[in-house]
Amino acid sequence: LEFRRVLFRSALIARTVASLACDAGIEGYVSIHDCFRTSLKDTPTLKALICKAYEIIFVDNDPIAHLCNQLNIDMPQVSKELTSEMIYNPDAYFFC
């Protein structure tokens, strides 16, 4: 189950980044799993779009809260998996 959840999340991230890259007119965009490539001139834009995709999926959507609502569970103590501060932190090693 965990493996399927990771694959679904990776696919959702890849699809969201691809959609944002298309809308932004990124040239030479290629992705495999959770790795993304573009032209050198579009690299800063792509990095920002990857961060935006994570924000859309994990902050705006809040999948943990959504799951709790679906299961009719009150879990106010559950923290978000990622926050905007974590995603846009200039030292965030996972967005390079």
Phi and psi in degrees as GROMACS dihedral restraints (atoms count N, CA, C in turn):
[ dihedral_restraints ]
;  ai    aj    ak    al  type     phi  dphi    fc
    3     4     5     6     1   -61.3    20    10
    4     5     6     7     1   -41.1    20    10
    6     7     8     9     1   -61.7    20    10
    7     8     9    10     1   -43.1    20    10
    9    10    11    12     1   -63.8    20    10
   10    11    12    13     1   -38.4    20    10
   12    13    14    15     1   -64.8    20    10
   13    14    15    16     1   -41.0    20    10
   15    16    17    18     1   -65.5    20    10
   16    17    18    19     1   -43.0    20    10
   18    19    20    21     1   -62.5    20    10
   19    20    21    22     1   -42.9    20    10
   21    22    23    24     1   -61.8    20    10
   22    23    24    25     1   -44.7    20    10
   24    25    26    27     1   -63.1    20    10
   25    26    27    28     1   -43.9    20    10
   27    28    29    30     1   -61.9    20    10
   28    29    30    31     1   -41.7    20    10
   30    31    32    33     1   -65.6    20    10
   31    32    33    34     1   -40.2    20    10
   33    34    35    36     1   -65.5    20    10
   34    35    36    37     1   -41.5    20    10
   36    37    38    39     1   -63.8    20    10
   37    38    39    40     1   -47.8    20    10
   39    40    41    42     1   -60.1    20    10
   40    41    42    43     1   -43.1    20    10
   42    43    44    45     1   -65.8    20    10
   43    44    45    46     1   -40.9    20    10
   45    46    47    48     1   -67.4    20    10
   46    47    48    49     1   -43.8    20    10
   48    49    50    51     1   -62.6    20    10
   49    50    51    52     1   -43.3    20    10
   51    52    53    54     1   -60.5    20    10
   52    53    54    55     1   -42.5    20    10
   54    55    56    57     1   -64.5    20    10
   55    56    57    58     1   -44.9    20    10
   57    58    59    60     1   -65.1    20    10
   58    59    60    61     1   -39.4    20    10
   60    61    62    63     1   -64.4    20    10
   61    62    63    64     1   -40.9    20    10
   63    64    65    66     1   -62.9    20    10
   64    65    66    67     1   -47.0    20    10
   66    67    68    69     1   -61.9    20    10
   67    68    69    70     1   -32.0    20    10
   69    70    71    72     1   -86.1    20    10
   70    71    72    73     1    -5.7    20    10
   72    73    74    75     1    73.8    20    10
   73    74    75    76     1    27.8    20    10
   75    76    77    78     1   -60.9    20    10
   76    77    78    79     1   134.4    20    10
   78    79    80    81     1   -98.1    20    10
   79    80    81    82     1   143.9    20    10
   81    82    83    84     1    66.8    20    10
   82    83    84    85     1    28.9    20    10
   84    85    86    87     1   -73.9    20    10
   85    86    87    88     1   129.5    20    10
   87    88    89    90     1  -140.2    20    10
   88    89    90    91     1   141.7    20    10
   90    91    92    93     1  -140.5    20    10
   91    92    93    94     1   146.8    20    10
   93    94    95    96     1  -136.9    20    10
   94    95    96    97     1   119.7    20    10
   96    97    98    99     1    56.0    20    10
   97    98    99   100     1  -112.5    20    10
   99   100   101   102     1  -113.2    20    10
  100   101   102   103     1    26.1    20    10
  102   103   104   105     1  -113.1    20    10
  103   104   105   106     1   137.7    20    10
  105   106   107   108     1  -129.3    20    10
  106   107   108   109     1   143.7    20    10
  108   109   110   111     1  -137.5    20    10
  109   110   111   112     1   147.0    20    10
  111   112   113   114     1  -153.5    20    10
  112   113   114   115     1  -175.5    20    10
  114   115   116   117     1   -70.5    20    10
  115   116   117   118     1   158.0    20    10
  117   118   119   120     1   -58.8    20    10
  118   119   120   121     1   -40.0    20    10
  120   121   122   123     1   -66.8    20    10
  121   122   123   124     1   -25.7    20    10
  123   124   125   126     1   -97.3    20    10
  124   125   126   127     1     0.7    20    10
  126   127   128   129     1   -59.2    20    10
  127   128   129   130     1   -47.7    20    10
  129   130   131   132     1   -60.8    20    10
  130   131   132   133     1   -37.3    20    10
  132   133   134   135     1   -66.2    20    10
  133   134   135   136     1   -43.4    20    10
  135   136   137   138     1   -63.2    20    10
  136   137   138   139     1   -40.7    20    10
  138   139   140   141     1   -59.5    20    10
  139   140   141   142     1   -43.8    20    10
  141   142   143   144     1   -63.9    20    10
  142   143   144   145     1   -37.4    20    10
  144   145   146   147     1   -69.4    20    10
  145   146   147   148     1   -35.4    20    10
  147   148   149   150     1   -63.3    20    10
  148   149   150   151     1   -44.8    20    10
  150   151   152   153     1   -60.6    20    10
  151   152   153   154     1   -42.8    20    10
  153   154   155   156     1   -62.1    20    10
  154   155   156   157     1   -40.0    20    10
  156   157   158   159     1   -61.8    20    10
  157   158   159   160     1   -44.1    20    10
  159   160   161   162     1   -63.2    20    10
  160   161   162   163     1   -38.1    20    10
  162   163   164   165     1   -65.8    20    10
  163   164   165   166     1   -43.5    20    10
  165   166   167   168     1   -60.2    20    10
  166   167   168   169     1   -46.2    20    10
  168   169   170   171     1   -75.2    20    10
  169   170   171   172     1   -46.9    20    10
  171   172   173   174     1  -100.1    20    10
  172   173   174   175     1   -21.6    20    10
  174   175   176   177     1  -103.6    20    10
  175   176   177   178     1   -56.8    20    10
  177   178   179   180     1   -65.0    20    10
  178   179   180   181     1   -40.0    20    10
  180   181   182   183     1   -83.8    20    10
  181   182   183   184     1   -32.2    20    10
  183   184   185   186     1    46.9    20    10
  184   185   186   187     1    72.3    20    10
  186   187   188   189     1   -60.3    20    10
  187   188   189   190     1   -29.1    20    10
  189   190   191   192     1   -67.7    20    10
  190   191   192   193     1   -45.9    20    10
  192   193   194   195     1   -63.5    20    10
  193   194   195   196     1   -38.7    20    10
  195   196   197   198     1   -62.3    20    10
  196   197   198   199     1   -43.9    20    10
  198   199   200   201     1   -63.3    20    10
  199   200   201   202     1   -43.5    20    10
  201   202   203   204     1   -60.2    20    10
  202   203   204   205     1   -40.4    20    10
  204   205   206   207     1   -64.6    20    10
  205   206   207   208     1   -41.6    20    10
  207   208   209   210     1   -63.9    20    10
  208   209   210   211     1   -36.6    20    10
  210   211   212   213     1   -89.7    20    10
  211   212   213   214     1     0.3    20    10
  213   214   215   216     1    57.3    20    10
  214   215   216   217     1    45.6    20    10
  216   217   218   219     1  -112.8    20    10
  217   218   219   220     1   131.8    20    10
  219   220   221   222     1   -92.4    20    10
  220   221   222   223     1   106.8    20    10
  222   223   224   225     1  -129.2    20    10
  223   224   225   226     1    66.7    20    10
  225   226   227   228     1   -67.4    20    10
  226   227   228   229     1   -17.0    20    10
  228   229   230   231     1   -84.2    20    10
  229   230   231   232     1    -8.4    20    10
  231   232   233   234     1   -72.1    20    10
  232   233   234   235     1   127.2    20    10
  234   235   236   237     1   -90.1    20    10
  235   236   237   238     1   159.0    20    10
  237   238   239   240     1   -68.0    20    10
  238   239   240   241     1   147.8    20    10
  240   241   242   243     1   -63.7    20    10
  241   242   243   244     1   -43.1    20    10
  243   244   245   246     1  -135.6    20    10
  244   245   246   247     1   151.1    20    10
  246   247   248   249     1  -117.8    20    10
  247   248   249   250     1   163.5    20    10
  249   250   251   252     1   -60.6    20    10
  250   251   252   253     1   -36.7    20    10
  252   253   254   255     1   -62.0    20    10
  253   254   255   256     1   -39.8    20    10
  255   256   257   258     1   -67.7    20    10
  256   257   258   259     1   -43.0    20    10
  258   259   260   261     1   -66.0    20    10
  259   260   261   262     1   -43.3    20    10
  261   262   263   264     1   -94.1    20    10
  262   263   264   265     1     8.6    20    10
  264   265   266   267     1   -63.2    20    10
  265   266   267   268     1   125.2    20    10
  267   268   269   270     1   -62.3    20    10
  268   269   270   271     1   -19.8    20    10
  270   271   272   273     1   -95.3    20    10
  271   272   273   274     1    10.6    20    10
  273   274   275   276     1   -68.0    20    10
  274   275   276   277     1   106.7    20    10
  276   277   278   279     1   -69.3    20    10
  277   278   279   280     1   -20.3    20    10
  279   280   281   282     1   -82.7    20    10
  280   281   282   283     1    -3.1    20    10
  282   283   284   285     1  -122.0    20    10
  283   284   285   286     1    93.3    20    10
